[in-house]
Structures are given as structure tokens and as C-alpha cells.
């Protein structure tokens, strides 16, 4: 809160770190179904990504992720424990949604540990829920303002991390990539421009 207030007070731009994948499926699922399993029996990856810690549904062989560590990594890479997601999906739909990891409440441990940003709505049971932003006009503005590298209609997801922790500088990430993947670079298995 302090970091954000200081930037707003001084009217500085907000530094952001982008993680983008290209030509993937985007985050699948239905935000209107408040369940990790879709009515057709498939996995609701949207619901799992934004609402679960752990994997409530078997992913099957060859599917990565599943316990919520990636989501926490994005949140904890920010000085304000926040990240935003812009996802273009294989069904041609797109969405933008944000999250903040608040941690467990000491006074009331049953409180949700995450705040979610989007469009406030009412769920079937009368409780409040946050749907993602899906308006083309707003999504185009988000895409432009955050200077996303993926084309607006290009499949995949972009994770936008405001106020990245100081260790996550461009130079540090490049050096870390070289240290970890030098053999793959030398063998031509990874394009260095993908890392940059």
C-alpha cells in the first residue's frame, strides 16, 4: 500500500514485469461456473487458477502445473503481492483479471486469502463474485497500456506484475536464463530472443 501510494503521490509510472506465453491455449474454463469441474465433465482451469490452492481435479499425463505454486510465484514477485492476467483463449474469447495474495487472517482464518479484481457480480447463491473484464474496448486498452508483446488475438496468457521485486531485473533474468539453459542455447533448442 505504501509503495503504491508513493508512486501515485509522485505521479510516476508503475514499473511492471511481463511474463508471456505464446501460442498456447490460454486459461481454459468458464468463469460463470463456480466449480473446478465443468458441467460437461471437463476441467475448469479458470476456476482452479483463480480460486484453488492445490489441485482439486486430476490433470492427466503431460499437463503441467496444478498446485497453485505458479500463481503464488507471480504474486510474490510483486512488492504489493499482486498480478494481472490477460488471456486469449482458443475459443477466441479473451479476459483480464487481477489477484492480490493477502495471506491468512489471524483474526478470522476462514477469510479468503486472495483479493480478485475484475467486474463485480452476484453469484447464484447471492454472494459477491468477481468476473473478469471481457469487453473488447477495455481489453484493447489494457493490451495497449501494458505494452503486451503478444498480438491482441494471439493465443496465450500474459502475467503482468506491478512493482516487481528488485531481484527480478531484466539483467538478472537474462543471467539466470544463461546459467540454467546454456546447453539448450548452444544446441539451438531455445531461441535467445524468446528469453529477452
Secondary structure, DSSP 8 states (H G I E B T S, - for coil): -HHHHHHHHTT----EEEEE--SS--S-S-TT--SSB-TTS-B-HHHHHHH-SS-SS---TT----SSHHHHHHHHTBTTSEEEEEEE-TTS-EEEEEEEE----SS-TTS-SEEEESEEEE-TTS-EEEE-B--HHHHHHHHHHTT-SS-TTSSEEEEEEESB-TT--HHHHHHHHHHHHHHHHHTTSS-HHHH-
